Amino acid sequence: MVDGDDGRRGAWLIVGRDGDLDEPGAVVLPAAATRTRAGLFATLTAALALPAYLGDTWDALSDVLRDRLDAGPLTLLITDAGHLLVDEPADQYALLLAVLGDVAATAPHPMRVVLDEAAPC
């Protein structure tokens, strides 16, 4: 099977456990602050210096991430990823992954998302 996305689809998402991933230069997002969609958008806006007009729609997030990727590659490291959007309906997590995957596959520079989950105690 031939992959028509230059190898970027699928390679954008990395899952690790308990800090075992070393990602120099990554923008770190603590998932504890991203339990809700509003928290996720606020955390992304602050960490990436996104425009204040971002709002809270997935389309808007896609647009501003594409704009950010015009400037160069981006790696997001989400710590304690098990908390990501847990206070939202499950479809919101799926929508986030769909948006990030689409942006990663079509942006002018590479984007990677690293989900790092702490090991259970």
N, C-alpha and C positions, 0 to 999 in steps of 0.2 A: 504494500500500500504506500502511496506517495503522499507525503504531508506537505500541503501547499502553504504553510505558514512560516517557512524558513526555520523551522525547529523551535520556535518560541512558544507555541501553544503547548501547555503541559509542563514545560521547563520553568514556568514563571512561579509555580507554587512549590514550596518546600516545607515539609513537616518534620519537626524535631521534638526531642523530649529532654527536659531538664537542663537547658542551657548547653546542649552538646553541639550547637552550631555557632561557628565563629563567623560573623558577618561584618567585617570592617567597613566603616562608612555608612552602615545602615541607619535609617531613621527608626528609632525605637518607640513603639507605642505600647504602653502598658494596658493590657486588655481589661484590667479592672476598671479602667475609666471608659471602656467602650461596651459596657453591658447593654446600653440602649443605643438606638440609632442616633439620637441627639448627642449622646456622649461620644459616639464614634466620629460624627461629623465635627464636633468641637475639638476633639483630640487631633484629628487629621488637619484641621484648619490651623491649629496652633503649631503642630510639629512641622508642617510643610510650608508655613507662612502662606496659606491659600487665601484667596480674596474673601473678604467678609461677606460678599454677596452670594457665597456658595449656596446658602439655603440648606434644604434637607431632602433633596430628591436624588435618586440614583442617577438620573440623566445629568444633573448638575455636577455630581461627583465625577462622573465619567469625563465631562468637558474640562473641568479644572485639572484633573490628573493628566489628561492629554496635553493641556497647555503646559503643565509642569514638566512633562516628558519631552517637550520641544527643547528644553534646556540641557538635557542629558539624562543618563540612566538613573534609576531610583530603586533602592531596596528598602522595603518596609519589614521590620522585625517586630512581630507582635508577641509580646511575652505573656505568659499565662493565658494562652490562646483559648483555653476552654471557657473563659469568661466572655469571649467575643459575642456580642448580641444575644446573650442568654436571657435577657429580660424582654425580648421581642419574640413575635411569632417565628417559627422555624423558617418560613419562607424568606424572611429578611436576611438570614445568613446565606441562603442559597442565592438570593439576588446580589448580595455583596460579592460573592465568589464569581458570579456571572459577569458582573461589571468589571471586576479586576481582571478576569481572564480575557475579556474582550479588549480592554485597554492594553493589556500586556501583549496581545497578539497583533495589535494594529498600530501601536504608538511608534513614533519615529526612533525612539531609543528604548532599550530594554528596561523592563520593570520586573522585579522579583518580589514575592511576598513570602516571608518566612513565618510560619506559625510554630511557635515554641511553647510546648505545654510542659508544665512541671509534672514530675512523676508523682503518682499517688503516694501518700504517706503510709 
